[in-house]
Amino acid sequence: MMTALSRFILKLMGWRFEGELDADKPCIMAVGPHTSNWDFIIGIIGRSALGVRIHFLGKHQLFIPPWGWLFRAMGGSPVDRRKHNNLVDAVAQLYQQHDNYKLALAPEGTRSPVKRWKTGFYHIAVKANIDIVPVGLDFARKTIVLGERFTPTQNIETDMEQLMTFFRQIKGRHPKQIPTFKLED
């Protein structure tokens, strides 16, 4: 019922899907560009319209009362960005513990322009031996673009540049430049 309702809401808002998601395989979904609070809203409605359980991580402030219970019920887990913890290992373990686990992350980590994307999602994919699915929220075309699933080659520079090429074709609600990937010095 929620799937049908969410599809109706997306259609009413003028949004559509392009591409397909293999619901039977685990993956980590890199979602971007992250430019607006609307990204989360469209993402949650889109996730429900797909009828697939997709988890997400969010800043810990979202998970305090009175709304924390709602974000957890929607599949969210808090991340305290002030603390250095081994999030890559913890999330990779979730893939080992749960069949067909899916997690959506925003590689930018913020709505503000950034010079470098975070690579945690990439390291999770490598450690958990799962594919990455790029997902673009294209506000110009009102389209949720489900990109081609790919397996990381462990050549992070090549793989990240491939992802960024995908995202350069996507126009966020507040368009911003997608940086060129380079390893930190």
SULLINNOR-V60042 format. One record per backbone hydrogen bond with DSSP energy under -0.5 kcal/mol. CO is the residue of the C=O (numbers start at 1). NH is the residue of the N-H. If there is no record, write none. Layout:
CO;NH / CO;NH
This chain:
1;5 / 2;6 / 3;7 / 4;8 / 5;9 / 6;10 / 7;11 / 8;12 / 9;13 / 10;15 / 11;14 / 16;144 / 18;146 / 21;23 / 22;25 / 26;131 / 27;103 / 28;30 / 28;133 / 29;31 / 29;105 / 30;135 / 32;137 / 33;35 / 36;39 / 37;40 / 37;41 / 38;42 / 39;43 / 40;44 / 41;45 / 42;46 / 43;47 / 44;48 / 45;49 / 46;50 / 47;51 / 47;52 / 48;51 / 52;54 / 55;104 / 56;77 / 58;79 / 59;62 / 60;63 / 61;64 / 64;67 / 64;68 / 67;70 / 67;71 / 68;72 / 69;73 / 70;74 / 71;76 / 72;75 / 75;56 / 77;58 / 79;60 / 79;81 / 80;83 / 83;85 / 85;87 / 86;90 / 87;91 / 88;92 / 89;93 / 90;94 / 91;95 / 92;96 / 93;97 / 94;98 / 98;101 / 101;27 / 102;55 / 103;29 / 104;57 / 105;31 / 105;107 / 106;109 / 107;118 / 119;122 / 119;123 / 120;124 / 121;125 / 122;126 / 123;127 / 124;128 / 125;129 / 125;130 / 126;129 / 130;152 / 131;28 / 132;134 / 132;150 / 133;30 / 134;147 / 135;32 / 136;138 / 136;145 / 137;139 / 138;142 / 138;143 / 142;16 / 143;138 / 143;145 / 144;18 / 144;146 / 145;136 / 145;147 / 148;134 / 150;132 / 150;152 / 154;156 / 155;159 / 156;160 / 157;161 / 158;162 / 159;163 / 160;164 / 161;165 / 162;166 / 163;167 / 164;168 / 166;169 / 167;170 / 170;172 / 171;139 / 171;140 / 172;175 / 173;175 / 177;179
